[in-house]
Amino acid sequence: MRVSGLLALGLLLAARTAAADDEASNRPVVRSSEHGICYARSIPEEDWGTSGETLVYFVDIDGDVLVSRYGWFSSEIYLGGTGDRTVVRFGPWQRGSAPDASHFALGIYRDGETIREYSTLELAGAGSGVSRSVSHYEVFGARHGFRWLDSGRASSRWKGWTEG
């Protein structure tokens, strides 16, 4: 009887851990630049994934001005660079256990154009590190946004990895 009670307790704990491993559903988000002169509205089309639209606005006394539009959703967006017009977005918590070339990890954009996008496989290969859960993984241990490293080059910086 004692063994079956312990087995039932173990199964209950495993079920709670697996349930806690589900990703949260998408919801609209607004993110502001560090200086508050620009903001992004990201609106999902679906409960999960990156389908949706992100609009970037300058704040103006006479009304906010749309400066760029992107055909994707992200709940984690950073704005910065010259005029706060550079957008860095992180991909969602990925399903699976290993980095994959088809899994979006990071994108850098400016004035409505894509500068560079990275897969989880590319970033894991660059030493960003991979952390895993029961059914998901991510390639960043910490996310710090991005900043200028010198006067002429924008740089994205994350724990263990720098793109210059």
N, C-alpha and C positions, 0 to 999 in steps of 0.2 A: 504494500500500500504506500509506503514511504517513497519508493522508487517512482511509482506512477505520479505521485504528488510533485516530486522534483521535476519529472519530465514535463508535466503540465505547466509548471512555473517557468521552465526553460522555454517552452513553446510560446507562452504568453509574452515573455520578454523579447523573444526573437520577432514576434509579430509586431510589438510596439516599435522596435528598432526599424523594421522594414517600413512601417507606416510613417515614421518620422523622416524617412529617406525620400519621400515624395517631394518634388519641387512645388513651390508655390505657383499659382496661376498668374498669368500676366495681368497687369493693371496699368492704366495710364500714369505716366510720371512726368514731372517737370524738374529740370536740373538747371541751375544757374551757374554762370561763370564765377570765378573767384572774386572779380571786381563788380559783379552785378550788372554789367552793361549789356549782357547777352544771356538768353536762356533758350533751352530746348524743350519742346513738348513731344513726347514719344507716345504714340497711341497704338496699341496692339490690335491686330485683326483676329487673332485666335487666342485661346487660353494658354497655349504653350508655344515656344519657338520664337522666331524673329520676324514673322510676317507682320507688317504694319507700316506706319509712316512716322517720321521724325521731322519736325519743323523747327528751324532755328530763327530766333528773332533778336533784333537790337531793340533795346528799350529807348523810347524817344518821348519827349515831353508832349508831342502832338499825337502820339499813338505808336504802338510798337510796329516795327518794320520787319517783314519776312525777308530773310537774307539767304536762306538755303532750305532745300527740301530733300529728304532721303527716303528711299523706299524700303525701310527696315524699322523694326522696333528693338529697343534695348532698354532695360530697366537701369542699366549702369552706364552713364554717359558723363564725360568730362569735357568742358569747354575751356579753351585758353589760346595761347599764342598771340600774335599780333592782332589787335582788335578783338580778341577772344573769339575768333572765327574758326579756329581749328577744333574739330570734334574727335574725341577718342571714345569708342564704344567697346564694351566687353560683351562677349557672347554669353549665352545662358549656361547654366550648370548642365554639363553634357551627360547623356545616358550612356552607359557602358562602363568599361573598366580601363580602357587604354586610349591614348591619343590617336586620332584618325585624321587623315588628310581632308576628309569631307566635313569635319566638325569645325565650325567657326569659333575662333577664340578672341580675336582683336582686330579692330579696324581703325584707320586714321583717315580723316576726311577734312576737306577745306573748301568753302565756297560751293558746296553742292557736288564736288568731285571726290572720287576715291583716290587717296594717296597710296595706301597700301592696306591689304587685309592679310591676316595670318590664320592658319589652321592650328588646331591644338597640337598636331604632329610637329609642325614647324617650331612652335614655341617650346615644346617639351624637348626637342632636339637642341635648342639653344640654352638649355639649362634652367628653365623657369621652375622646374619641379612639378610633380604630379601628386595631388592628394586624392584619395579615393574614399568612397563611402560604400554602402551595400550595393547600390545600383548606378551610381553616378561618379563622375570625376571632374576635376578642374586642374588647370595648368598654372595657376597663380596661388602662391601661398599668401600673398598680401597684395593689395592694389592701392597705389598711392597717387593715381592720376598721372599728370605729366607736367614738366616744367622746362624752361630754357636752361641748357647747360652752358651755352656761351651766346654771344650777341648775334651770331649768324645762323644758328641751326636749332630747329625745334627738336626736342628729344622726348621720347616716352621712357619712363623709368619705372620699373617694378622690381620687387625684391628678387635679386639674383639674375636680372636681365635688363639690359639697356639697349635701345634701338637709337642710333644716332644718325 
